Amino acid sequence: MAPPSSFVEFGVQTLHITLIPGLPNDLGALILAFVPYSHHSRLKSTCKSWKRFFSSKALIFLRQNYVIAPQLLCIFPEDPSITSPYLFDPKNLCWCPLPPMPCNPHVYGLSNFISVSVGPHLYVLGGSLFDTRSFPLDRPSPSSSAFRFDFATMCWESLSPMITPRGSFACASIPGCGKIMVAGGGSRHTMFGAAGSRMSSVEVYDIGKDEWVALDGLPRFRAGCAGFFLGDEFWVMGGYGESRTVSGVFPVDEYYRDAVVMELKNGGKWRELGDMWEEGERRRLGKIVVVEGGGGDASGIFMLDRSEIFRSMPHGVLFVAIYYFFNLVPLYELGARGQTKTVRVKTSAEFSPDFSLLRAFSACISSIKNYIIVYDQLLKFEISVYFLLSCRYDMISNLWTKETCVPRKASRDASVGFVALDGELHLLTPLNVSDSTNSRRSHQHKRSATLLIQIYHPGRRTWRSVIAKPPFHHPLDFKTAVTCTIRL
């Protein structure tokens, strides 16, 4: 057998190793790169060469560029400097522990921080905590700290702190720019229901330069809000501002009904949008998640309110009813940029084609206003010209509409996680057993770690569910836990 070869793969110098006997190392590396990330820790013990490869930057580079990796869920059950975060692979139902964050002996109880992923790195920003050096000791303070976790080295590193300390803020990474935006926030801690400061400051973090730059602030103080990008626009939605008191004693938050948008290419100026709810409609204050489309843009914004899921299309929806050879009447739901988001088809008995590839199509309105042209982006040819029956386009409605109801409803005070993974909505509900008799104590402990995951596909409008066994010693509390997604 020929001696093991040394290879420089994808800009990373590796050692003299043989990954798979009888195969070139570049081919062996590509084969191993397709193994799901959740299995890497177990495969490291196979041999020395695999341990080195599964701990190298070459693996991360291969998976980022050649593998369509699924999104993984990162869960921070509590203060990450005390309790280790975990990666969860929903397709393989596997859990991977991560090292805890560096600990500061002077602070404790970090909560309401934000976690966001950019490429193969995980960032933990801000939060609210208690500082033993401040007075009074029982008053939480906002944090300006920033940490990054490198999955190649499996180590945390401290970054330049934010200009303004904050927790409970809007945050999103700018697609393809290597920058992170933060907006609003305050000092509220999870131990207190309605307290803490609010702010309107906005900053952007340049990952390459490791520096923060202040931008124009929000029009008003806003905390507890959600942030996401849609093209070149940074959206900040929901949240609360100033508080009022009930009977002059109990503080109650004033929740916003609107959203604000910053267009980065227009000097970074903010514009305010209208209310998200119709007049007289009850305000929903549930968790908001974003389903990403191509390039990291938002293709749908969803809110979980009790047992109902609502949807918002921030750039409106184009509804087109058309004839297909005057025999088929389909209804297309197209995004503002012309890409098909959902396909609903009504067919005649004589003709029923396969519309499974329509998600790869784009449509544009021709100069003849009664016609549209459908163009196949994969095969690079025009399919046909259709007669346009009707068209309704709402540019910026910013209204929530009911999408679906949760099949298995949780109790009113239950802790439910709500995340978006690979275009699907995941509802995570810890299952508990109320029976605490001695004979069933072990069974209760086993069931207390059970996690019900209900999965909704917005395009197909279908539900399915799976059961997972988290490695935690107590049920997850999603009211305080922090989650984010990452592709590895």
C-alpha positions in Angstrom: 0.0 0.0 0.0 1.2 3.5 -0.8 2.3 5.6 2.2 -0.2 8.0 3.6 -0.3 11.3 1.6 -0.1 14.7 3.0 -2.7 17.1 1.6 -3.6 20.7 1.7 -7.4 20.7 1.4 -9.5 23.8 1.1 -6.9 26.1 2.5 -6.2 24.1 5.7 -2.9 22.3 6.3 -3.5 18.8 7.6 -1.2 16.1 9.1 0.1 13.0 7.4 -2.9 10.8 8.0 -5.0 8.2 6.1 -8.7 8.7 6.6 -10.1 5.7 4.6 -7.6 3.0 3.5 -7.5 2.6 -0.2 -9.0 6.0 -1.0 -7.3 9.3 -1.6 -7.6 11.6 1.4 -9.5 14.3 -0.4 -12.2 11.8 -1.4 -12.2 10.3 2.1 -12.5 13.7 3.7 -15.5 14.5 1.4 -17.2 11.2 2.4 -16.7 11.8 6.1 -18.0 15.4 5.7 -21.5 14.0 4.9 -21.8 12.3 8.3 -24.3 14.3 10.4 -22.6 16.7 12.9 -24.4 15.1 15.8 -22.4 11.9 15.3 -18.9 13.4 15.1 -18.1 13.2 18.8 -18.7 9.4 18.7 -16.7 8.9 15.6 -13.6 10.7 17.0 -12.8 7.6 19.1 -12.6 5.3 16.0 -9.0 6.1 15.2 -6.4 8.9 15.5 -6.8 10.1 11.9 -10.6 10.5 12.4 -10.1 12.3 15.7 -7.8 14.8 14.0 -10.1 15.2 11.0 -13.3 15.6 13.0 -11.6 18.3 15.1 -10.1 20.2 12.1 -11.2 23.3 10.3 -11.1 21.4 7.1 -14.3 19.5 8.2 -16.1 22.7 8.9 -15.1 24.2 5.6 -16.2 21.1 3.7 -19.6 21.0 5.4 -20.2 24.7 4.8 -19.4 24.6 1.1 -20.2 21.1 -0.1 -22.8 19.6 2.2 -26.4 20.8 2.5 -26.3 20.6 6.3 -29.6 20.8 8.3 -30.1 23.4 10.9 -29.3 22.4 14.5 -30.9 23.9 17.6 -28.7 25.3 20.3 -30.4 25.5 23.7 -29.1 27.4 26.7 -31.1 26.1 29.6 -29.7 28.6 32.1 -26.7 30.8 32.7 -24.2 29.4 30.1 -21.2 30.0 32.4 -22.7 27.5 34.8 -24.9 25.1 32.8 -23.5 23.7 29.5 -25.5 24.6 26.4 -26.5 21.7 24.1 -26.9 21.2 20.3 -30.0 19.3 19.3 -30.3 17.5 15.9 -34.1 17.2 15.3 -33.6 14.8 12.3 -31.5 12.3 14.2 -32.9 13.2 17.7 -29.3 13.5 19.0 -27.9 15.9 21.7 -24.3 17.2 21.8 -23.0 19.1 24.9 -21.0 22.2 24.4 -18.4 23.6 26.9 -19.7 26.3 29.3 -18.9 29.9 28.7 -16.0 31.5 30.6 -17.0 32.3 34.2 -16.7 35.7 35.8 -16.5 35.3 39.6 -18.1 38.8 40.2 -21.3 38.2 38.2 -24.0 35.5 38.3 -27.5 34.7 37.0 -27.1 35.7 33.4 -30.5 35.8 31.6 -32.2 37.5 28.7 -29.1 37.3 26.6 -29.2 36.7 22.8 -27.5 34.0 20.9 -27.0 34.2 17.1 -25.0 32.2 14.7 -22.8 33.4 11.8 -21.3 30.7 9.7 -19.6 28.0 11.9 -19.5 30.4 14.9 -22.0 30.9 17.8 -22.3 34.3 19.5 -23.6 35.1 22.9 -24.4 38.8 23.4 -25.5 40.9 26.4 -28.1 39.9 28.9 -29.1 40.8 32.4 -27.2 39.7 35.5 -26.4 40.4 39.1 -23.0 41.9 39.9 -21.5 41.5 43.4 -19.6 44.8 42.9 -22.8 46.9 42.4 -25.3 48.2 45.0 -27.9 47.2 45.8 -27.0 43.6 45.3 -30.5 42.4 44.4 -30.8 44.8 41.4 -29.9 43.3 38.0 -27.7 45.2 35.6 -27.5 44.9 31.8 -24.4 43.3 30.4 -22.3 44.5 27.4 -20.2 41.3 27.1 -19.8 39.4 23.9 -18.5 35.8 23.4 -17.9 33.6 20.4 -17.8 29.8 20.2 -15.6 28.2 17.5 -16.8 24.7 16.6 -13.5 23.8 15.1 -11.5 24.4 18.3 -14.5 23.8 20.6 -13.5 26.9 22.6 -15.0 30.2 23.7 -13.3 33.5 23.2 -14.2 37.0 24.6 -14.9 39.7 22.0 -15.1 43.5 22.2 -18.0 44.5 24.4 -21.1 46.4 23.1 -21.0 50.1 23.4 -24.3 50.1 25.5 -25.1 47.2 27.9 -28.4 45.6 27.1 -30.6 42.5 27.4 -33.9 41.5 25.9 -33.1 43.1 22.6 -33.6 42.6 18.9 -30.7 41.0 17.1 -29.9 39.5 13.7 -26.9 38.9 11.5 -26.7 40.8 8.2 -26.8 38.1 5.4 -23.4 37.7 3.7 -21.8 40.8 5.3 -20.2 39.4 8.4 -22.0 41.8 10.7 -24.5 41.6 13.5 -27.2 44.2 14.3 -28.6 44.8 17.8 -31.4 47.3 18.7 -33.2 48.3 21.8 -33.3 46.3 25.0 -33.0 47.0 28.7 -32.0 45.6 32.0 -34.9 43.3 32.9 -34.1 40.0 34.5 -36.2 36.8 34.4 -36.7 37.0 38.1 -38.7 40.1 37.8 -42.0 40.3 35.9 -42.1 44.0 35.0 -39.1 46.1 35.9 -35.8 47.3 34.5 -34.8 50.0 32.1 -35.5 50.4 28.4 -33.4 51.9 25.6 -33.5 52.8 22.0 -29.8 52.6 21.0 -28.7 50.6 17.9 -25.3 49.1 17.2 -23.7 47.0 14.5 -20.8 44.6 15.1 -18.1 44.0 12.5 -16.9 40.5 12.9 -13.7 40.9 10.9 -12.7 44.1 12.8 -14.1 43.0 16.2 -15.6 46.4 16.8 -19.0 47.9 17.5 -20.3 51.0 15.7 -23.3 53.1 17.0 -26.2 53.8 14.5 -29.3 55.9 14.6 -31.5 54.9 17.6 -35.0 53.5 17.4 -37.8 56.0 17.2 -38.9 55.0 20.8 -37.6 53.0 23.7 -38.3 49.3 22.9 -37.3 46.0 24.7 -38.4 42.4 24.4 -38.6 42.8 20.6 -37.8 40.5 17.7 -35.3 41.4 15.0 -34.7 40.0 11.5 -33.5 41.0 8.0 -35.6 41.2 4.9 -33.3 42.1 2.0 -31.4 45.2 3.0 -33.9 46.1 5.7 -33.6 45.4 9.4 -37.0 44.8 11.0 -37.7 45.3 14.7 -41.1 44.0 15.7 -43.2 44.0 18.8 -41.8 44.4 22.3 -42.7 46.8 25.1 -41.9 50.4 25.9 -42.8 52.5 28.9 -44.7 50.9 31.8 -47.8 52.0 33.6 -49.1 51.1 37.1 -52.3 49.5 38.1 -53.9 51.0 41.2 -50.7 53.1 41.5 -48.7 50.1 42.7 -48.3 47.2 40.2 -46.2 48.0 37.1 -47.6 46.8 33.7 -45.8 46.9 30.4 -47.2 48.9 27.5 -46.8 46.6 24.5 -46.3 47.9 21.0 -48.7 47.1 18.2 -46.3 48.2 15.4 -42.9 47.6 13.9 -40.0 49.8 12.7 -37.7 49.2 9.8 -34.2 50.5 9.0 -33.0 50.4 5.4 -29.3 50.0 5.5 -28.7 51.4 2.0 -30.7 54.5 2.6 -28.5 56.1 5.2 -29.7 53.8 8.0 -32.9 55.8 8.7 -35.9 54.3 10.5 -39.4 54.3 9.3 -42.5 53.3 11.4 -45.1 50.9 10.1 -48.8 50.6 11.1 -50.4 48.5 13.8 -50.0 44.7 13.4 -53.6 44.1 14.6 -56.9 45.4 13.3 -58.9 47.9 15.3 -60.6 46.2 18.2 -58.7 43.0 17.8 -57.0 41.4 20.9 -53.2 42.0 20.9 -51.2 38.8 20.8 -48.0 38.8 22.8 -46.6 35.4 21.9 -43.2 34.3 20.8 -42.1 35.3 17.3 -39.9 33.3 15.0 -38.7 33.8 11.4 -38.6 31.2 8.7 -35.6 32.0 6.5 -35.8 31.9 2.7 -32.9 32.0 0.3 -29.8 34.1 1.2 -30.9 34.3 4.9 -33.9 36.5 4.2 -37.1 36.1 6.0 -39.8 34.4 4.0 -42.4 34.2 6.8 -42.8 35.6 10.3 -44.8 33.5 12.7 -46.2 34.1 16.2 -47.3 31.5 18.7 -50.2 32.7 20.9 -51.4 30.1 23.3 -52.6 27.3 20.9 -52.8 29.4 17.7 -50.1 30.3 15.2 -50.3 33.6 13.3 -48.4 34.6 10.2 -47.2 38.0 8.9 -45.9 38.7 5.4 -44.1 42.0 5.9 -43.7 42.7 2.2 -47.2 41.7 1.2 -48.3 38.9 -1.0 -49.1 38.7 -4.7 -52.0 36.5 -5.4 -52.4 35.5 -9.1 -55.2 33.4 -10.5 -54.3 32.1 -14.0 -55.5 29.8 -16.7 -53.1 27.0 -17.8 -53.8 26.3 -21.5 -57.4 27.4 -20.6 -57.9 24.1 -18.9 -56.2 24.5 -15.5 -56.9 27.2 -12.9 -54.1 27.3 -10.3 -53.7 29.9 -7.6 -50.1 31.0 -6.9 -49.0 32.8 -3.8 -45.9 34.8 -4.8 -43.5 36.8 -2.7 -42.8 40.4 -3.3 -39.6 39.5 -5.2 -41.5 37.2 -7.5 -40.4 33.9 -6.0 -43.0 31.3 -5.3 -43.6 30.7 -1.6 -46.7 28.5 -1.6 -48.5 26.7 -4.4 -52.2 25.9 -4.1 -53.6 24.2 -7.2 -57.1 23.6 -8.4 -57.0 21.2 -11.4 -59.6 20.0 -13.9 -60.2 16.3 -14.3 -58.5 16.2 -17.7 -55.2 17.7 -16.8 -53.2 17.5 -13.6 -49.5 18.2 -13.9 -46.8 17.9 -11.2 -46.2 21.2 -9.6 -43.5 20.0 -7.2 -40.8 22.0 -9.0 -42.6 25.3 -8.9 -40.6 26.4 -5.9 -37.6 26.8 -8.2 -39.6 29.0 -10.6 -39.8 32.7 -10.7 -42.5 34.8 -12.2 -42.5 38.3 -13.6 -45.3 40.6 -14.9 -44.6 41.4 -18.6 -45.2 44.8 -20.2 -48.5 43.5 -21.3 -50.3 43.8 -18.0 -52.7 40.9 -18.6 -49.9 38.4 -18.9 -47.2 36.9 -16.7 -44.2 34.8 -17.8 -43.1 31.8 -15.7 -39.4 31.1 -16.0 -37.7 27.9 -14.9 -34.5 28.8 -13.1 -33.2 25.3 -13.2 -33.8 24.4 -16.8 -33.3 28.0 -18.0 -36.3 28.3 -20.3 -39.7 29.9 -20.3 -42.5 27.4 -19.7 -45.4 29.3 -21.0 -47.3 32.6 -21.1 -50.4 32.7 -18.9 -53.4 34.9 -19.0 -53.7 36.9 -15.8 -57.2 36.8 -14.3 -56.7 38.8 -11.1 -53.9 40.3 -9.1 -53.9 41.8 -5.6 -50.7 43.1 -4.1 -50.5 44.6 -0.6 -47.0 46.2 -0.4 -46.7 46.6 3.4 -49.7 45.5 5.3 -47.9 44.4 8.4 -50.9 42.5 9.6 -51.1 39.2 11.4 -53.4 36.5 10.0 -54.3 33.1 11.6 -52.2 30.3 10.1 -53.2 27.2 12.1 -54.0 25.7 15.5 -51.7 23.4 17.5 -52.9 19.8 17.5 -51.9 19.0 21.0 -52.5 22.0 23.2 -50.4 22.6 26.2 -51.7 23.9 29.6 -52.1 27.6 30.0 -49.1 28.0 32.2 -46.9 25.5 30.3 -43.4 26.3 29.1 -43.4 26.0 25.3 -40.4 26.5 23.0 -41.1 27.9 19.5 -38.3 27.8 16.9 -38.0 27.6 13.1 -35.7 24.9 11.6 -35.2 24.3 7.9 -38.4 26.0 7.0 -40.6 24.3 9.6 -42.0 25.5 12.9 -41.1 23.4 15.9 -43.1 23.6 19.2 -41.2 22.0 22.0 -43.2 21.0 25.1 -41.8 19.3 28.2 -44.0 16.4 29.3 -44.4 15.9 33.0 -46.1 13.3 35.2 -48.1 14.6 38.2 -48.0 11.3 40.0 -45.2 11.4 42.6 -45.6 8.2 44.5 -42.5 6.3 45.6 -43.3 3.3 43.4 -43.3 5.5 40.3 -40.5 7.9 41.3 -38.0 6.5 38.8 -40.7 6.5 36.1 -41.5 10.1 36.9 -37.9 11.1 36.6 -37.7 9.4 33.2 -40.8 11.0 31.9 -39.9 14.5 33.3 -37.0 14.6 30.7 -39.4 13.8 27.8 -39.8 16.5 25.2 -42.8 16.6 22.8 -41.9 18.2 19.5 -44.8 19.2 17.2 -43.6 20.2 13.7 -45.6 22.3 11.3 -44.7 22.8 7.6 -46.1 26.1 6.4 -46.0 25.2 2.7 -47.8 21.9 3.0 -49.9 23.0 6.1 -49.3 19.7 7.7 -48.4 18.6 11.3 -46.3 15.8 12.6 -44.8 15.0 16.0 -41.8 13.3 17.5 -40.6 12.5 21.1 -37.1 13.4 22.2 -35.2 12.6 25.4 -33.2 15.6 26.5 -30.1 15.0 28.7 -31.2 17.4 31.3 -31.9 16.4 34.9 -35.1 18.6 35.0 -37.6 19.7 32.5 -36.6 22.6 30.3 -38.1 26.0 31.1 -38.6 27.7 27.8 -39.7 30.9 29.5 -36.1 31.5 30.6 -34.1 29.3 28.2 -32.4 30.9 25.2 -32.4 29.2 21.7 -30.8 29.8 18.3 -30.2 27.8 15.2 -26.9 27.0 13.3 -25.8 25.1 10.3 -22.8 22.8 10.8 
